[in-house]
Amino acid sequence: MAQPSTLIIMLFLLPLAILTLPMLMPSSKLTSPPSTKVLTTKLAFLTSLIPLTYLIYNDLTITTYEAQWSTIGTATIHISFTLDIYSAFFLPTLLFVVWSIMEFTTQYMKSDLKINTFFNQLTTFTLMMMILVTAENLFQFFIGWEGVGIMSFMLINWWSFRSNSNKAAMQAVIYNRLADIGLVITLAWMVTNDLSLDIKGMQTTPDMALIPAFGLLLAAAGKSAQFGFHPWLPAAMEGPTPVSALLHSSTMVVAGVFLLIRTSDLLYSSETATTTCLLLGAFTSMLAASCALTQNDLKKIIAYSTTSQLGLMMTSIGLKQPELAFMHISTHAFFKAMLFLCAGTIIHSLDNEQDIRKMGGLKKALPTTSSCLIIGSLALSGMPFMAGFYSKDAIIESINTSNVNSLSLAMTLVATIFTTLYSLRMVYYVALNTTRTPPLSAISETPQTTNPLLRLAIGSIAAGLMISTTILPPNIPQLTMPTSAKLAALSILILGLLIGSILITMADQLPNSIKGTQNPLISKILHSYFILHHTLSSMALQISQKLSTHLMDQTHYEALGPKTMTSLQMLMAKLLTNFHKARINPYLKAIILSIVLISMLYFTSMNAEPPDADHELEL
């Protein structure tokens, strides 16, 4: 490992300092705080490119900086920052997306009275994510992990006067607190077994790796909204659209996947945990994609697509390909943030209308936004030579050439078809088809909203090629596979486009008398599907609430805390009350009797003769 130079470490930590300074300085009357924070985020992004260039120029040499913080038992905790392939690539991607979102927010939320506070929370959220990404030890990683969780609660609940926002924020917190149990278990296990908390040294024997590996898997499943924890992510759409874009693109929801990428050595020590990760990711990808097919809310369609892509990342980690999962994180950030910003522009222009059935024909009214929506949908579907193609195609090729069960392969391919279908459905209902918007809608595009979209559109087109040529090692072995396996991803994409086009054509050819009706069988199937989905979501939420209330409130806080002290005090009070009757005669009798007994015992012990030592010896 190369010795870190002072200049590189300073440049690596400079974006953290640049983002922190505006929150410490008083606001100026000449420059508004939102524009200042947009400028500082842009400067932080440009600064973060310097360590990336240094890393690529030096053939991906890892550079770390450590300073001792404290000691817990035999475990030493360090303040440690690492400059490796993951942190160096993630920071520019994160800051580029945050820069675009902040510039979009200046126009989108300009009428909000607390916009300065909103920008401070966005900046704090970004700082916590940067701490998480650059952490070298698990304790420092946990600080950033909890920081993004707390800030997500505050941002989702920004419109706190709405009951739905309160419920969504509480739901996100409960699911994430359950997931934090896994990370705490892993930390406690490492400390009790006298292991180092450094992420690069997290290796152990297979028989001991089961508990920490499943702890990490539980933490990642909760933070990245895998099956069982997935309901909180669509519910988080109650927050402002910039919050949805920030949470779902490259920050909080990918923190769980990033944790497994960092700790992949420990996860791969347990084959059971690795197989569980593979099946969980594949099933989550298919389930979320099927949910997106039945949604009519524009933001929830994109939210379920995020869950589906997170499942694909977990599948890649289960295939023991963490580099491919990280590459999909990097490419996914560009087009997913752009899709959310396009949705925000459309919803804002249509007077807060989110139902895609009430949209249509926006390609003429919002040309730039519609073009970016189509570009993002194509990149999400894996269109060749778009950003998503380079990562999704590599993951599907990897699962085709791996010795894994066919169930995960089948679920991944079905999820890919569903991704193409709901992307085509979303584009058709929103940008194409007949206009169904009110004639007096204030539809307009401004440079503050279109410039971020155009930047992200360029990233959605070019980022895949740029990242794939630099992030993968140059000496990667060539894969040998049949032509059918090589063309599997492209074949699935074409099949999805054909099925979607046929369904749209069939729907257009239906007579007007039955277009508004629906097949009873299809209606029952969709109704049963929604009932099953909401039943699972409500059961998971109720179980988590019962666990938290029964274990924490009723057991820890009440039974072991105030109620125990109250019952003990009441018992002592009842026992002592019988002796406090306020009668002087019994008190005097008890005192005199005690004195007499003590005196008798004292004089008896004094008059007792000691045994004769000589007499004992003669006997």
C-alpha positions as CSV (number, residue, x, y, z in Angstrom):
1,M,0.0,0.0,0.0
2,A,1.4,3.4,-1.0
3,Q,2.1,5.9,1.7
4,P,-0.5,8.7,1.5
5,S,0.8,12.1,0.5
6,T,-0.4,15.1,2.4
7,L,-1.6,16.9,-0.7
8,I,-3.8,14.0,-1.9
9,I,-5.3,13.5,1.5
10,M,-6.1,17.3,1.7
11,L,-7.7,17.2,-1.8
12,F,-9.6,14.1,-0.9
13,L,-11.1,15.7,2.2
14,L,-11.6,19.1,0.6
15,P,-15.2,18.5,-0.7
16,L,-16.2,17.8,2.9
17,A,-14.8,21.1,4.0
18,I,-16.3,23.0,1.0
19,L,-19.8,21.7,1.8
20,T,-19.5,22.4,5.5
21,L,-18.4,26.1,5.1
22,P,-21.7,27.6,3.8
23,M,-23.6,26.2,6.8
24,L,-21.2,27.8,9.2
25,M,-21.2,31.2,7.6
26,P,-24.0,33.7,8.1
27,S,-26.2,34.3,5.1
28,S,-25.5,37.3,3.0
29,K,-28.0,39.8,1.7
30,L,-26.3,39.9,-1.7
31,T,-26.1,36.2,-2.3
32,S,-29.0,33.9,-1.3
33,P,-28.1,30.8,0.6
34,P,-29.7,28.4,-2.0
35,S,-27.5,29.7,-4.8
36,T,-24.5,29.7,-2.5
37,K,-25.0,26.0,-1.7
38,V,-25.5,25.2,-5.4
39,L,-22.2,26.9,-6.2
40,T,-20.3,25.1,-3.3
41,T,-21.7,21.8,-4.4
42,K,-20.5,22.4,-7.9
43,L,-17.1,23.4,-6.6
44,A,-17.0,20.2,-4.4
45,F,-17.8,18.1,-7.5
46,L,-15.0,19.7,-9.5
47,T,-12.6,19.2,-6.6
48,S,-13.5,15.5,-6.2
49,L,-12.4,14.9,-9.7
50,I,-8.7,15.5,-8.7
51,P,-8.4,12.4,-6.4
52,L,-10.2,10.3,-9.1
53,T,-7.7,11.4,-11.7
54,Y,-4.8,10.6,-9.3
55,L,-6.2,7.2,-8.6
56,I,-6.7,6.3,-12.3
57,Y,-3.2,7.7,-13.2
58,N,-1.6,5.6,-10.4
59,D,-3.2,2.3,-11.6
60,L,-5.9,2.3,-8.8
61,T,-3.4,2.4,-5.9
62,I,-5.3,2.5,-2.6
63,T,-4.5,5.4,-0.3
64,T,-5.6,5.6,3.3
65,Y,-5.3,8.0,6.2
66,E,-5.8,6.9,9.9
67,A,-5.7,8.6,13.2
68,Q,-6.5,6.8,16.5
69,W,-9.8,7.9,18.0
70,S,-10.5,5.7,21.1
71,T,-10.2,2.2,22.5
72,I,-13.1,-0.1,23.5
73,G,-11.6,-3.1,25.3
74,T,-9.1,-4.6,22.8
75,A,-10.7,-2.9,19.8
76,T,-9.1,0.3,18.6
77,I,-11.3,2.8,16.8
78,H,-9.7,5.0,14.2
79,I,-10.7,8.0,12.2
80,S,-9.9,6.6,8.9
81,F,-10.5,7.7,5.3
82,T,-9.8,5.6,2.3
83,L,-9.2,6.6,-1.3
84,D,-9.9,3.5,-3.3
85,I,-11.9,2.5,-6.4
86,Y,-15.3,2.8,-4.6
87,S,-14.9,6.1,-2.8
88,A,-13.0,7.8,-5.6
89,F,-15.7,6.9,-8.2
90,F,-18.7,7.4,-5.8
91,L,-17.9,10.9,-4.6
92,P,-18.0,12.6,-8.0
93,T,-21.1,10.7,-9.0
94,L,-22.8,11.7,-5.7
95,L,-21.8,15.3,-5.9
96,F,-22.8,15.6,-9.6
97,V,-26.3,14.3,-8.8
98,V,-26.6,16.5,-5.7
99,W,-25.5,19.6,-7.7
100,S,-28.2,18.9,-10.3
101,I,-30.9,18.3,-7.7
102,M,-30.0,21.4,-5.8
103,E,-30.1,23.6,-8.9
104,F,-33.5,22.1,-9.8
105,T,-34.7,22.7,-6.2
106,T,-34.1,26.4,-6.4
107,Q,-36.9,26.7,-8.9
108,Y,-39.1,23.8,-7.8
109,M,-39.3,25.0,-4.1
110,K,-38.8,28.8,-4.5
111,S,-42.1,29.5,-2.8
112,D,-41.2,27.5,0.3
113,L,-40.7,29.8,3.3
114,K,-38.1,27.5,4.8
115,I,-36.1,26.8,1.7
116,N,-32.8,27.7,3.5
117,T,-33.4,25.1,6.1
118,F,-34.3,22.6,3.4
119,F,-30.9,23.2,1.6
120,N,-29.1,22.8,4.9
121,Q,-30.7,19.4,5.4
122,L,-29.9,18.4,1.9
123,T,-26.2,19.4,2.5
124,T,-26.1,17.6,5.9
125,F,-27.6,14.5,4.2
126,T,-24.8,14.7,1.5
127,L,-22.1,15.1,4.2
128,M,-23.3,12.0,6.0
129,M,-23.3,10.0,2.8
130,M,-19.7,11.2,2.1
131,I,-18.6,10.0,5.6
132,L,-20.3,6.7,4.9
133,V,-18.5,6.2,1.6
134,T,-15.1,7.2,2.7
135,A,-15.1,5.3,6.0
136,E,-12.4,2.7,6.4
137,N,-13.7,1.1,9.6
138,L,-17.1,-0.1,10.5
139,F,-17.7,2.2,13.4
140,Q,-17.2,5.3,11.3
141,F,-19.3,3.7,8.6
142,F,-22.1,3.3,11.3
143,I,-21.9,7.1,12.0
144,G,-22.7,7.9,8.4
145,W,-25.2,5.1,8.3
146,E,-27.2,6.6,11.2
147,G,-26.8,10.1,9.8
148,V,-28.5,9.4,6.5
149,G,-31.3,7.6,8.4
150,I,-32.0,10.5,10.6
151,M,-31.8,13.0,7.8
152,S,-34.1,10.9,5.6
153,F,-36.7,11.1,8.3
154,M,-36.5,14.8,8.5
155,L,-36.6,15.2,4.7
156,I,-39.5,12.8,4.1
157,N,-41.4,14.5,6.8
158,W,-40.7,18.0,5.4
159,W,-44.4,18.7,4.9
160,S,-45.1,17.7,8.5
161,F,-48.6,19.1,8.5
162,R,-49.7,16.3,6.2
163,S,-50.7,13.0,7.9
164,N,-49.4,10.9,5.0
165,S,-45.9,12.5,5.4
166,N,-45.9,11.7,9.1
167,K,-46.8,8.1,8.4
168,A,-44.3,7.7,5.6
169,A,-41.5,9.1,7.7
170,M,-42.4,6.9,10.7
171,Q,-42.6,3.9,8.4
172,A,-39.1,4.6,7.0
173,V,-37.7,5.0,10.5
174,I,-39.2,1.8,11.9
175,Y,-38.0,-0.3,9.0
176,N,-34.5,1.2,9.1
177,R,-34.3,0.8,12.9
178,L,-35.1,-2.9,12.5
179,A,-32.3,-3.1,9.9
180,D,-29.9,-1.4,12.2
181,I,-30.1,-4.4,14.5
182,G,-28.1,-6.4,12.0
183,L,-25.3,-3.9,11.8
184,V,-25.2,-3.5,15.6
185,I,-25.0,-7.3,16.0
186,T,-22.1,-7.4,13.6
187,L,-20.3,-4.7,15.5
188,A,-20.9,-6.4,18.8
189,W,-19.8,-9.8,17.4
190,M,-16.5,-8.3,16.1
191,V,-15.7,-6.5,19.3
192,T,-16.5,-9.6,21.5
193,N,-14.3,-11.8,19.3
194,D,-11.4,-9.4,19.4
195,L,-11.5,-8.7,15.7
196,S,-10.5,-5.4,14.0
197,L,-13.2,-3.1,12.9
198,D,-11.3,-2.2,9.8
199,I,-13.3,-3.1,6.7
200,K,-10.4,-4.3,4.7
201,G,-9.5,-6.9,7.4
202,M,-13.0,-8.4,7.9
203,Q,-12.2,-12.1,7.2
204,T,-13.0,-15.1,9.4
205,T,-13.6,-18.8,9.2
206,P,-16.8,-20.1,7.5
207,D,-18.1,-21.6,10.8
208,M,-17.9,-18.2,12.6
209,A,-19.0,-16.0,9.7
210,L,-22.7,-17.0,9.7
211,I,-23.9,-14.6,12.4
212,P,-22.0,-11.4,11.2
213,A,-22.8,-12.2,7.5
214,F,-26.5,-12.5,8.2
215,G,-26.3,-9.3,10.3
216,L,-24.8,-7.4,7.4
217,L,-27.4,-8.9,5.1
218,L,-30.3,-7.8,7.4
219,A,-28.9,-4.3,7.6
220,A,-28.5,-4.1,3.8
221,A,-32.0,-5.5,3.2
222,G,-33.6,-2.9,5.4
223,K,-31.7,0.1,4.1
224,S,-32.0,-0.9,0.5
225,A,-35.6,-1.9,0.7
226,Q,-35.4,-5.6,-0.1
227,F,-38.4,-8.0,0.2
228,G,-39.9,-7.8,3.7
229,F,-38.6,-4.2,4.1
230,H,-39.7,-2.9,0.7
231,P,-43.0,-0.9,1.7
232,W,-41.1,2.1,3.1
233,L,-39.5,3.1,-0.1
234,P,-42.7,3.8,-2.2
235,A,-44.2,5.4,0.9
236,A,-41.3,7.8,1.0
237,M,-42.8,9.5,-2.1
238,E,-44.8,11.7,0.2
239,G,-41.8,13.9,0.6
240,P,-40.8,16.6,-1.9
241,T,-39.7,15.4,-5.3
242,P,-36.0,16.6,-4.8
243,V,-35.9,14.4,-1.7
244,S,-37.2,11.4,-3.7
245,A,-34.5,12.0,-6.3
246,L,-31.8,12.3,-3.7
247,L,-32.8,9.3,-1.6
248,H,-33.5,7.0,-4.6
249,S,-30.7,7.8,-6.9
250,S,-27.3,7.6,-5.3
251,T,-27.6,8.1,-1.5
252,M,-29.6,6.4,1.2
253,V,-31.1,3.4,-0.7
254,V,-27.8,2.3,-2.1
255,A,-26.1,2.5,1.3
256,G,-27.1,-1.1,2.1
257,V,-25.7,-2.4,-1.2
258,F,-22.6,-0.4,-0.6
259,L,-22.2,-2.0,2.8
260,L,-22.2,-5.4,1.3
261,I,-19.7,-4.3,-1.4
262,R,-17.4,-3.0,1.3
263,T,-17.7,-6.1,3.5
264,S,-18.0,-8.7,0.6
265,D,-15.0,-10.7,2.0
266,L,-16.9,-11.4,5.2
267,L,-20.2,-12.1,3.4
268,Y,-18.5,-14.6,1.0
269,S,-17.1,-16.5,4.0
270,S,-20.6,-17.9,4.5
271,E,-22.1,-19.7,1.5
272,T,-25.5,-19.7,3.1
273,A,-25.5,-15.9,3.4
274,T,-24.3,-15.6,-0.2
275,T,-27.0,-17.8,-1.6
276,T,-29.6,-16.0,0.5
277,C,-28.4,-12.6,-0.9
278,L,-28.7,-14.0,-4.5
279,L,-32.2,-15.3,-4.1
280,L,-33.4,-12.3,-2.0
281,G,-32.2,-9.9,-4.7
282,A,-33.7,-11.8,-7.6
283,F,-37.1,-12.1,-5.9
284,T,-37.1,-8.5,-4.9
285,S,-36.3,-7.4,-8.4
286,M,-39.1,-9.4,-9.9
287,L,-41.7,-8.5,-7.2
288,A,-40.9,-4.7,-7.4
289,A,-41.1,-4.8,-11.2
290,S,-44.5,-6.5,-11.1
291,C,-45.7,-3.9,-8.6
292,A,-44.6,-1.1,-10.9
293,L,-46.7,-2.6,-13.7
294,T,-49.9,-2.1,-11.7
295,Q,-49.2,1.4,-10.4
296,N,-50.8,4.6,-11.8
297,D,-48.9,7.1,-9.6
298,L,-45.9,8.4,-11.6
299,K,-43.6,8.8,-8.7
300,K,-44.5,5.3,-7.3
301,I,-43.7,3.7,-10.7
302,I,-40.2,5.2,-10.5
303,A,-39.9,4.2,-6.8
304,Y,-40.8,0.6,-7.5
305,S,-38.3,0.6,-10.4
306,T,-35.6,1.7,-7.9
307,T,-36.5,-1.3,-5.6
308,S,-36.2,-3.5,-8.7
309,Q,-32.8,-2.2,-9.6
310,L,-31.6,-2.5,-6.0
311,G,-32.7,-6.2,-6.2
312,L,-30.5,-6.5,-9.3
313,M,-27.6,-5.1,-7.4
314,M,-28.1,-7.6,-4.6
315,T,-28.2,-10.3,-7.2
316,S,-24.9,-9.2,-8.5
317,I,-23.4,-9.3,-5.0
318,G,-24.8,-12.8,-4.5
319,L,-23.0,-13.8,-7.7
320,K,-19.7,-12.7,-6.0
321,Q,-19.4,-9.7,-8.5
322,P,-19.3,-6.6,-6.2
323,E,-17.6,-4.6,-8.9
324,L,-20.6,-5.0,-11.2
325,A,-23.0,-4.0,-8.4
326,F,-21.0,-0.9,-7.8
327,M,-20.9,-0.1,-11.5
328,H,-24.7,-0.4,-11.6
329,I,-24.9,1.9,-8.6
330,S,-22.9,4.5,-10.5
331,T,-24.8,4.3,-13.8
332,H,-28.2,4.0,-12.0
333,A,-27.6,7.3,-10.2
334,F,-27.7,9.4,-13.4
335,F,-30.9,8.2,-15.1
336,K,-32.9,7.6,-11.8
337,A,-32.2,11.1,-10.6
338,M,-33.2,12.4,-14.0
339,L,-36.5,10.4,-14.0
340,F,-37.5,11.8,-10.6
341,L,-36.7,15.4,-11.7
342,C,-38.7,14.8,-14.9
343,A,-41.6,13.6,-12.7
344,G,-41.3,16.6,-10.5
345,T,-41.4,19.0,-13.5
346,I,-44.5,17.2,-14.9
347,I,-46.3,17.1,-11.6
348,H,-45.5,20.7,-10.9
349,S,-46.8,21.8,-14.3
350,L,-50.0,19.8,-14.0
351,D,-51.0,21.3,-10.6
352,N,-49.8,18.4,-8.5
353,E,-51.4,15.7,-10.6
354,Q,-49.6,12.4,-10.3
355,D,-51.9,9.9,-12.1
356,I,-50.5,9.0,-15.4
357,R,-54.0,8.2,-16.8
358,K,-54.7,12.0,-16.6
359,M,-51.6,13.0,-18.5
360,G,-50.6,12.5,-22.1
361,G,-49.3,14.4,-25.1
362,L,-46.6,16.3,-23.1
363,K,-44.0,15.8,-25.8
364,K,-45.2,19.2,-27.3
365,A,-45.9,21.0,-24.1
366,L,-42.7,19.9,-22.3
367,P,-40.3,18.8,-25.1
368,T,-37.0,18.8,-23.0
369,T,-38.6,17.1,-20.1
370,S,-40.3,14.5,-22.3
371,S,-37.0,13.8,-24.2
372,C,-35.2,13.3,-20.9
373,L,-38.0,11.0,-19.6
374,I,-37.6,8.9,-22.7
375,I,-33.8,8.8,-22.4
376,G,-34.0,7.8,-18.7
377,S,-36.6,5.1,-19.5
378,L,-34.3,3.7,-22.3
379,A,-31.3,3.7,-20.0
380,L,-33.4,2.0,-17.3
381,S,-34.5,-0.7,-19.7
382,G,-30.9,-1.4,-20.8
383,M,-31.0,0.0,-24.3
384,P,-27.6,-0.7,-26.0
385,F,-25.0,1.9,-25.5
386,M,-27.0,3.8,-22.8
387,A,-25.6,4.0,-19.3
388,G,-27.8,1.2,-17.9
389,F,-26.8,-1.2,-20.7
390,Y,-23.1,-1.5,-19.6
391,S,-24.0,-2.6,-16.1
392,K,-27.2,-4.6,-16.6
393,D,-25.8,-6.5,-19.6
394,A,-22.7,-7.4,-17.6
395,I,-24.8,-8.6,-14.7
396,I,-27.1,-10.8,-16.9
397,E,-24.0,-12.2,-18.7
398,S,-22.5,-13.0,-15.3
399,I,-25.6,-14.8,-14.0
400,N,-25.8,-16.7,-17.4
401,T,-22.2,-18.0,-17.0
402,S,-22.3,-18.8,-13.2
403,N,-23.0,-22.0,-11.4
404,V,-26.2,-20.8,-9.7
405,N,-29.7,-22.2,-9.6
406,S,-31.9,-21.4,-12.5
407,L,-34.6,-19.9,-10.2
408,S,-32.5,-16.7,-9.7
409,L,-31.8,-16.5,-13.5
410,A,-35.5,-16.9,-14.4
411,M,-36.6,-14.2,-11.8
412,T,-33.9,-11.8,-13.1
413,L,-35.0,-12.2,-16.7
414,V,-38.7,-11.8,-15.9
415,A,-37.8,-8.6,-13.9
416,T,-36.0,-7.3,-17.0
417,I,-39.0,-7.9,-19.2
418,F,-41.2,-6.2,-16.6
419,T,-38.8,-3.2,-16.5
420,T,-39.2,-2.7,-20.3
421,L,-42.9,-3.0,-20.0
422,Y,-43.5,-0.5,-17.3
423,S,-41.0,2.0,-18.8
424,L,-42.8,1.8,-22.1
425,R,-46.2,2.2,-20.4
426,M,-45.0,5.2,-18.4
427,V,-43.6,7.0,-21.5
428,Y,-46.7,6.2,-23.6
429,Y,-49.2,7.5,-21.0
430,V,-47.1,10.6,-20.1
431,A,-45.4,11.9,-23.2
432,L,-47.3,10.2,-26.1
433,N,-50.9,9.4,-26.7
434,T,-53.8,11.9,-26.6
435,T,-53.6,15.0,-24.4
436,R,-55.7,14.6,-21.3
437,T,-54.4,17.6,-19.3
438,P,-56.6,20.5,-18.3
439,P,-56.4,23.3,-20.8
440,L,-55.5,26.0,-18.3
441,S,-52.5,24.1,-16.8
442,A,-49.5,26.4,-16.2
443,I,-47.1,24.2,-18.2
444,S,-43.7,25.7,-18.7
445,E,-40.0,24.9,-18.6
446,T,-37.3,27.2,-17.2
447,P,-33.5,27.0,-17.4
448,Q,-33.3,26.2,-13.7
449,T,-35.2,23.0,-14.3
450,T,-34.0,22.0,-17.8
451,N,-30.2,22.5,-17.3
452,P,-30.0,19.8,-14.5
453,L,-32.0,17.5,-16.7
454,L,-29.7,18.0,-19.7
455,R,-26.6,17.4,-17.6
456,L,-28.1,14.2,-16.2
457,A,-29.2,13.2,-19.7
458,I,-25.6,13.5,-20.9
459,G,-24.5,11.3,-17.9
460,S,-27.3,8.8,-18.7
461,I,-25.8,8.4,-22.2
462,A,-22.1,8.6,-21.7
463,A,-21.5,7.6,-18.0
464,G,-21.8,3.8,-18.7
465,L,-18.9,3.8,-21.3
466,M,-16.7,6.1,-19.2
467,I,-17.2,4.1,-16.0
468,S,-16.9,0.7,-17.6
469,T,-13.6,1.5,-19.2
470,T,-12.0,2.8,-16.0
471,I,-13.5,0.9,-13.1
472,L,-12.9,-2.6,-14.4
473,P,-9.4,-4.1,-14.3
474,P,-7.7,-4.2,-17.7
475,N,-6.7,-7.9,-17.3
476,I,-10.2,-9.2,-16.7
477,P,-10.6,-12.7,-18.3
478,Q,-12.6,-13.1,-21.4
479,L,-15.9,-14.9,-20.9
480,T,-16.8,-17.7,-23.2
481,M,-20.5,-18.3,-23.7
482,P,-22.9,-19.3,-26.4
483,T,-24.5,-16.7,-28.6
484,S,-27.9,-17.2,-26.9
485,A,-26.4,-16.3,-23.5
486,K,-24.6,-13.3,-24.9
487,L,-27.7,-11.9,-26.5
488,A,-30.0,-12.7,-23.6
489,A,-30.2,-9.1,-22.3
490,L,-30.8,-7.7,-25.8
491,S,-33.4,-10.4,-26.6
492,I,-35.3,-9.7,-23.3
493,L,-35.3,-6.0,-24.1
494,I,-36.7,-6.5,-27.6
495,L,-39.2,-9.0,-26.3
496,G,-40.5,-6.5,-23.7
497,L,-40.7,-3.7,-26.4
498,L,-42.7,-6.1,-28.7
499,I,-45.1,-7.2,-25.9
500,G,-45.7,-3.6,-24.8
501,S,-46.2,-2.4,-28.4
502,I,-48.7,-5.2,-29.1
503,L,-50.6,-4.4,-25.9
504,I,-50.8,-0.7,-26.7
505,T,-52.0,-1.5,-30.2
506,M,-54.6,-3.9,-29.0
507,A,-55.8,-1.3,-26.5
508,D,-56.1,1.4,-29.2
509,Q,-58.1,-0.9,-31.4
510,L,-60.7,-1.7,-28.8
511,P,-64.2,-0.2,-29.4
512,N,-64.9,3.0,-27.4
513,S,-67.8,1.2,-25.7
514,I,-65.6,-1.2,-23.9
515,K,-62.4,0.9,-23.4
516,G,-63.6,2.1,-20.1
517,T,-64.5,-1.4,-18.9
518,Q,-62.2,-4.2,-17.7
519,N,-62.3,-7.9,-17.8
520,P,-63.8,-9.3,-14.6
521,L,-61.1,-11.9,-14.3
522,I,-58.3,-9.3,-14.8
523,S,-60.0,-7.1,-12.3
524,K,-60.1,-9.9,-9.7
525,I,-56.5,-10.8,-10.3
526,L,-55.4,-7.2,-9.8
527,H,-57.6,-6.8,-6.8
528,S,-56.2,-10.0,-5.2
529,Y,-52.6,-8.8,-6.1
530,F,-53.2,-5.4,-4.3
531,I,-54.8,-7.2,-1.3
532,L,-51.8,-9.5,-1.0
533,H,-49.3,-6.7,-1.3
534,H,-50.9,-4.4,1.2
535,T,-51.6,-7.3,3.6
536,L,-47.9,-8.2,3.5
537,S,-46.9,-4.6,4.0
538,S,-49.4,-4.0,6.9
539,M,-48.3,-7.3,8.6
540,A,-44.6,-6.4,8.4
541,L,-45.4,-2.9,9.8
542,Q,-47.6,-4.3,12.6
543,I,-45.0,-7.0,13.6
544,S,-42.3,-4.4,13.7
545,Q,-44.4,-2.0,15.8
546,K,-45.3,-4.9,18.2
547,L,-41.7,-5.9,18.5
548,S,-40.6,-2.3,19.2
549,T,-43.4,-1.6,21.7
550,H,-43.2,-5.0,23.5
551,L,-39.5,-5.4,23.7
552,M,-38.5,-1.8,24.2
553,D,-41.4,0.1,25.8
554,Q,-43.2,-2.6,27.9
555,T,-40.1,-4.8,28.7
556,H,-37.1,-2.5,28.9
557,Y,-38.6,0.8,29.8
558,E,-41.5,-0.3,32.0
559,A,-40.9,-3.8,33.4
560,L,-37.2,-3.2,34.1
561,G,-37.4,0.5,34.7
562,P,-40.1,2.7,36.3
563,K,-42.6,-0.1,37.0
564,T,-40.1,-2.3,38.8
565,M,-39.0,0.6,41.0
566,T,-42.6,1.4,41.8
567,S,-43.5,-2.2,42.7
568,L,-40.4,-2.5,45.0
569,Q,-41.2,0.8,46.7
570,M,-44.8,-0.2,47.2
571,L,-43.8,-3.6,48.7
572,M,-41.4,-1.9,51.2
573,A,-44.0,0.7,52.1
574,K,-46.6,-2.0,52.8
575,L,-44.2,-3.9,55.0
576,L,-43.0,-0.9,57.0
577,T,-46.6,0.5,57.3
578,N,-47.5,-2.3,59.8
579,F,-44.8,-1.0,62.2
580,H,-45.8,2.7,62.0
581,K,-49.0,2.9,63.9
582,A,-48.1,6.1,65.8
583,R,-48.4,4.3,69.2
584,I,-45.8,5.1,71.8
585,N,-46.3,2.1,74.1
586,P,-45.4,-0.6,71.5
587,Y,-42.3,1.5,70.5
588,L,-41.1,1.7,74.1
589,K,-41.7,-2.0,74.7
590,A,-39.8,-2.9,71.5
591,I,-36.9,-0.6,72.5
592,I,-36.7,-2.0,76.1
593,L,-37.0,-5.6,74.8
594,S,-34.1,-5.0,72.3
595,I,-31.9,-3.4,75.0
596,V,-32.6,-6.4,77.4
597,L,-31.8,-9.0,74.7
598,I,-28.6,-7.2,73.7
599,S,-27.4,-6.9,77.3
600,M,-28.1,-10.6,78.1
601,L,-26.2,-11.7,75.0
602,Y,-23.3,-9.4,75.9
603,F,-23.0,-10.6,79.6
604,T,-23.3,-14.2,78.6
605,S,-20.4,-13.9,76.2
606,M,-18.3,-12.1,78.8
607,N,-18.9,-14.7,81.6
608,A,-18.1,-17.7,79.4
609,E,-14.7,-19.2,80.5
610,P,-12.2,-20.0,77.7
611,P,-11.2,-23.7,77.5
612,D,-8.0,-24.8,79.3
613,A,-5.4,-25.4,76.7
614,D,-3.2,-27.7,79.0
615,H,-6.2,-29.8,79.9
616,E,-7.0,-30.3,76.2
617,L,-3.4,-31.4,75.5
618,E,-3.4,-34.0,78.3
619,L,-6.7,-35.5,77.1
